[in-house]
Amino acid sequence: MDWDDLRIFLGVARAETLSGAARVLRIDPATVGRRVARLEEGLGALLFIKSPQGYALTEAGQRLLDHAVRTEQAVTGAEDALRGGASGMTGQVRIGAPDGCANYVLPQVLAAICDENPGLEVQIVALPRLFNLSRREADMAIGVSRPTAGRLTVQKLTDYRLHLAAHRDYLARHPPINSIEDLRRHRMVGYIPDMIFDKELDYLAETGVTTVPLASNSVSVQLNWLRAGAGIGVVHDFALPSAPGLAKVLEDGFSLTRSFYLIRHADDRRLDRLNRFAERLAHGIRREVNRLEGMT
């Protein structure tokens, strides 16, 4: 078994389709299929089960996945060492993050890191869900709570604050809000209740509001509803500078504090490039959240 076979195996395991793996690996899908079949024949084990939904790992494939990931890390570590180590970060890094952080904090932080490291490529996967780092959906992820399972390392990045907010035009057209109880007379904007993937995101539960007429699993959609004067919602303070028409509501009577955590696979601690990237990312996020919140 050689590294090239494992590289193709990892591509299919992560993409779950031959075509998806082929795009990442930049080879023909038919070639990917032939190489997987050859690997299975050489090992004498079925690695994938094909279904209409794609390619799913068998038990044997799951066992091979851990070994393949460790091999990938060893190869990547060797490449980093040969590229010159501390002279500059190169290669690709994929970060998974909830879309609030992904939209309003990460772009400027990662742009600064890339300015300092021209050979670096970064990808932001902005999805409101948890990421499987063992399957390498991302090299590292930002979460809003500490994971309790898996071979992971977790580093607290920073606290951030949230407040109720609405557009000034909305507030001018509707009854005044002097207490939490007054919210019942207003249209609320928030998450789709059954799509809240982490209890830390259930902001409106702390207001006692039970009905959310305008709901989305996307923070950006929620913010755009507020920009349009559609209602009242809970907003990250670091997002408010991007929506100058919004005003905080009950600022002294209702506020939330949450935290961002940097989550990595435990085996990645051996990779100098990812360690240096994580250190620079953590510093940049802390600084940017403080800067944006200071503007409000």
Phi, psi and omega in degrees: 000131179244170184299323182298322176296317180294325178299317179290320176302314179298321179300316180289320180299324182277318182279332181067010172216154177292320182293321178295317177296320181298322179296317181291318184278345180061045172225172184288140179303323179297323178294319177301314180299317180295320182292322177296316180298321179294320179295316179298319180295318181294325181274343184067034182213143176278122184263333182227149169249124181272135178218173176301336180276347179132207183256119179251141180292138170278180177298320178294320178297322178296320179294321180291331184303315181299317180293321181294320179295318179295323177296317178300317180296321179294318179295315180297319178298320178295318179297319179299316181297320182287337180281350175115007172059244191288356181293341179161148180274139178225175178087191186250139175229128179249130182241128172265139183204150171297151193290342174296309177295319183296327183271324192247351180237309188297321185305312182287326178295313183287329176298319179294320179296319180290328175300323180280341184225081187300338180274004184267140173241128179239145178232134176253122173259103185263091181227137179278069178198176176278153181249144178266100182286333177295326177276000179059041168296334176206158176284330176204161183223154173253127181237169180254003173208162180282127175293150183249000181220158177098160179274081188232154167249141185231131179232124176289131181267303183190157167275154172219159186246154177225149177220160168292143179208157177206160177289147181299327178295319178298314182297327180289333184268350188235166183302150181296155180242108182249349180206167178302323181299330180294341180298335182296342179266007184236157178277125185261147177243134180188197180283153168293120189306316184276006176244014175282109188274351179216132183301336179293344180266359182277066186296314187292341178301331182280353175264348185086359179289132181246345181243129180237092183298329179241107187229144176208152174279001182250127175298323181294320177296315178302315181296322179292326173298317179295319177301325182280001179075031186273342182171202182240141178209173176270128187234140171297134175301326181288348177268342185299324178300338179275357180226074188297344179281351183274148177231143177292147179241134181052044186304321181275347184256345181211120173208153180234148172236128177232177183226151170256140178235140174266123186243128181226157173289138185302325183293340184286353178296342180276353184263109184300319182300314180289327176297315180292321178296315181299320179296316180292321179296314181299315179298317182294320180294315179302313182295319184289320177298316178298319180296312184293318179294329177294336180284347183264000000 
